[in-house]
């Protein structure tokens, strides 16, 4: 698949599927997050971790691959900036982002995150959330260098992506499979009850995803080289599949996520490298 075809595939997916609303303020792409009440506090705190590693004030914050700025926590990243520059390949995403933050605070650029149309040393801070993994393999590492190019001296950037392999999630692979079978049976029984039949919704086909390219911590550092040091810290350890299978209200789910968060706070480097979702932090 060529670089142009990957970009076209990604744009088509998000324009036609990912950023289509399924309810007020909720997008189809939310299927890739766990928004259940049992996980809500943990997810909120993970989203807020980004604020610790970008400048709290400045003129320009670049949101590289902004999407529609779909979660309330994402809005906080630019609260003390004069402008949030939302860059995305999807015009639908940028229209939604403009509705959320307005044209006085937001600047909106239709562009590919792998070819930033900005001069050097422009942005006080940069965030890029779940975006770079959509790039073609040949563009993935150069995109990091391009983000650093447009970052101001002494500025900082946070890239949130998923690893291609997580030892922690691998360790829990079998328990997740067992719990999926158990919860599937429980859900089937609930659907067969009179109450379940009333609330049961018509099944819908799950839309296919789009191109992803993910590395391991060692490969990322190797490909970036010694002149591009990064600090890898935890954004969130578990995958959505793990959360939906293992974290249940009837199994003290909130308590286990509280405990996990405390461990992540104590050992952010370990869980950043061994968990599913790291923050890749760099400065200039």
KOLVO-501470 format. One record per residue (C-alpha): residue number from 0; chain; x negated, y, z. Coordinates in steps of 0.02 Angstrom, whole numbers, plus 50000, padded with zeros to 5 digits. Last residue first. Layout:
BEGIN
NUM  A  X  Y  Z
...
This chain:
BEGIN
283  A  49319  51041  51096
282  A  49428  50923  51195
281  A  49490  50745  51189
280  A  49625  50640  51270
279  A  49693  50475  51206
278  A  49847  50443  51312
277  A  49877  50256  51312
276  A  50028  50146  51276
275  A  50027  49957  51292
274  A  49922  49922  51446
273  A  49741  49864  51458
272  A  49650  50024  51406
271  A  49763  50153  51487
270  A  49800  50033  51629
269  A  49616  50026  51676
268  A  49586  50212  51650
267  A  49737  50267  51751
266  A  49692  50160  51903
265  A  49771  50242  52057
264  A  49908  50332  51960
263  A  49944  50175  51860
262  A  49958  50076  52023
261  A  50083  50202  52092
260  A  50183  50193  51930
259  A  50188  50004  51941
258  A  50257  50012  52118
257  A  50395  50132  52067
256  A  50432  50021  51917
255  A  50446  49869  52031
254  A  50561  49965  52150
253  A  50676  50025  52011
252  A  50696  49848  51944
251  A  50748  49771  52110
250  A  50798  49611  52019
249  A  50985  49650  52006
248  A  50946  49818  51925
247  A  50844  49729  51790
246  A  50667  49766  51733
245  A  50599  49607  51654
244  A  50684  49596  51485
243  A  50721  49777  51438
242  A  50559  49839  51513
241  A  50451  49705  51432
240  A  50527  49737  51260
239  A  50502  49923  51283
238  A  50317  49891  51309
237  A  50239  49909  51480
236  A  50089  50014  51533
235  A  50141  50194  51503
234  A  50038  50350  51471
233  A  49880  50276  51544
232  A  49713  50358  51519
231  A  49582  50352  51382
230  A  49456  50495  51383
229  A  49381  50520  51212
228  A  49205  50556  51151
227  A  49184  50606  50968
226  A  48997  50615  50939
225  A  48975  50435  50997
224  A  49079  50367  50855
223  A  49263  50381  50811
222  A  49261  50208  50732
221  A  49178  50125  50881
220  A  49287  50216  51007
219  A  49443  50162  50914
218  A  49381  49984  50894
217  A  49344  49967  51079
216  A  49511  50041  51133
215  A  49605  49922  51015
214  A  49680  49981  50851
213  A  49853  50010  50780
212  A  49922  50035  50604
211  A  50110  50049  50585
210  A  50221  50057  50429
209  A  50409  50071  50453
208  A  50550  49992  50551
207  A  50695  49893  50483
206  A  50866  49952  50537
205  A  50959  49839  50660
204  A  51118  49778  50579
203  A  51268  49825  50680
202  A  51375  49718  50794
201  A  51550  49784  50832
200  A  51560  49842  51010
199  A  51614  49741  51160
198  A  51703  49844  51291
197  A  51871  49756  51287
196  A  51796  49584  51262
195  A  51679  49612  51408
194  A  51821  49652  51526
193  A  51914  49492  51477
192  A  51755  49389  51501
191  A  51668  49319  51347
190  A  51558  49472  51333
189  A  51500  49449  51513
188  A  51457  49268  51481
187  A  51356  49315  51327
186  A  51266  49450  51426
185  A  51215  49324  51559
184  A  51154  49203  51427
183  A  51052  49338  51340
182  A  50985  49394  51509
181  A  50918  49220  51544
180  A  50843  49195  51371
179  A  50760  49366  51375
178  A  50695  49326  51549
177  A  50608  49170  51487
176  A  50528  49260  51340
175  A  50469  49401  51453
174  A  50396  49275  51575
173  A  50300  49196  51429
172  A  50224  49359  51364
171  A  50178  49429  51535
170  A  49990  49403  51518
169  A  49998  49468  51339
168  A  50079  49628  51402
167  A  49933  49656  51520
166  A  49803  49610  51389
165  A  49879  49736  51267
164  A  49842  49717  51081
163  A  49877  49835  50936
162  A  49872  49980  51056
161  A  50013  50106  51055
160  A  49995  50292  51027
159  A  49996  50452  51128
158  A  49872  50584  51070
157  A  49830  50723  51193
156  A  49726  50873  51142
155  A  49620  51000  51235
154  A  49555  51173  51200
153  A  49383  51231  51258
152  A  49343  51283  51079
151  A  49507  51296  50983
150  A  49581  51140  50905
149  A  49602  51143  50714
148  A  49449  51034  50684
147  A  49491  50916  50828
146  A  49656  50873  50745
145  A  49564  50844  50581
144  A  49439  50730  50667
143  A  49580  50627  50742
142  A  49664  50617  50571
141  A  49501  50549  50498
140  A  49526  50396  50612
139  A  49696  50349  50543
138  A  49682  50402  50362
137  A  49602  50245  50287
136  A  49715  50132  50390
135  A  49871  50217  50322
134  A  49958  50328  50447
133  A  50110  50278  50550
132  A  49999  50244  50701
131  A  49959  50430  50703
130  A  50136  50476  50756
129  A  50185  50405  50924
128  A  50162  50574  51010
127  A  50039  50704  50950
126  A  50003  50848  51068
125  A  49883  50990  51035
124  A  49826  51137  51140
123  A  49750  51310  51117
122  A  49770  51293  50929
121  A  49680  51388  50791
120  A  49497  51335  50788
119  A  49484  51291  50603
118  A  49617  51346  50480
117  A  49781  51254  50458
116  A  49864  51146  50326
115  A  49836  50982  50420
114  A  49810  50835  50302
113  A  49832  50675  50405
112  A  49982  50748  50497
111  A  50073  50763  50330
110  A  50163  50928  50308
109  A  50329  51019  50330
108  A  50289  51160  50450
107  A  50404  51236  50580
106  A  50362  51379  50699
105  A  50456  51375  50863
104  A  50480  51500  51003
103  A  50583  51632  50913
102  A  50650  51507  50785
101  A  50746  51406  50913
100  A  50691  51266  51030
99  A  50822  51130  51004
98  A  50902  51184  50839
97  A  50729  51209  50765
96  A  50681  51033  50818
95  A  50835  50962  50730
94  A  50790  51052  50569
93  A  50611  50993  50590
92  A  50662  50812  50606
91  A  50773  50820  50452
90  A  50630  50897  50353
89  A  50526  50743  50391
88  A  50337  50752  50365
87  A  50318  50841  50530
86  A  50230  50991  50604
85  A  50307  51087  50748
84  A  50205  51238  50797
83  A  50259  51285  50973
82  A  50235  51471  50999
81  A  50205  51587  51146
80  A  50151  51445  51258
79  A  50210  51427  51438
78  A  50354  51307  51403
77  A  50258  51215  51267
76  A  50239  51044  51347
75  A  50403  51060  51441
74  A  50509  51025  51287
73  A  50440  50847  51277
72  A  50519  50811  51447
71  A  50692  50842  51374
70  A  50670  50702  51246
69  A  50693  50714  51057
68  A  50572  50848  51005
67  A  50658  50828  50835
66  A  50505  50739  50763
65  A  50349  50829  50819
64  A  50223  50739  50711
63  A  50082  50853  50766
62  A  50152  50966  50901
61  A  50027  51108  50892
60  A  50030  51228  51039
59  A  49991  51408  50994
58  A  49974  51561  51106
57  A  49914  51487  51268
56  A  49965  51423  51438
55  A  49962  51255  51528
54  A  49812  51192  51433
53  A  49838  51008  51395
52  A  49793  50860  51505
51  A  49913  50865  51651
50  A  50064  50905  51543
49  A  50050  50736  51454
48  A  50095  50646  51615
47  A  50274  50712  51603
46  A  50328  50575  51483
45  A  50270  50442  51606
44  A  50368  50525  51747
43  A  50528  50526  51644
42  A  50506  50345  51592
41  A  50488  50293  51774
40  A  50642  50391  51828
39  A  50749  50323  51685
38  A  50706  50138  51698
37  A  50856  50076  51798
36  A  50968  50208  51717
35  A  50938  50131  51544
34  A  50844  50237  51416
33  A  50716  50108  51363
32  A  50633  50177  51206
31  A  50613  50112  51028
30  A  50803  50109  51004
29  A  50790  50298  51032
28  A  50745  50309  50847
27  A  50931  50312  50808
26  A  50939  50483  50886
25  A  51025  50543  51044
24  A  51071  50725  51076
23  A  51257  50698  51046
22  A  51278  50521  50982
21  A  51201  50407  50849
20  A  51104  50551  50772
19  A  50997  50518  50619
18  A  50814  50549  50653
17  A  50753  50370  50628
16  A  50867  50318  50485
15  A  50877  50422  50324
14  A  50750  50560  50356
13  A  50643  50453  50472
12  A  50634  50302  50358
11  A  50615  50402  50199
10  A  50471  50504  50269
9  A  50381  50348  50331
8  A  50401  50259  50164
7  A  50344  50413  50066
6  A  50190  50431  50177
5  A  50146  50247  50156
4  A  50169  50262  49967
3  A  50051  50411  49960
2  A  49916  50322  50062
1  A  49926  50169  49950
0  A  50000  50000  50000
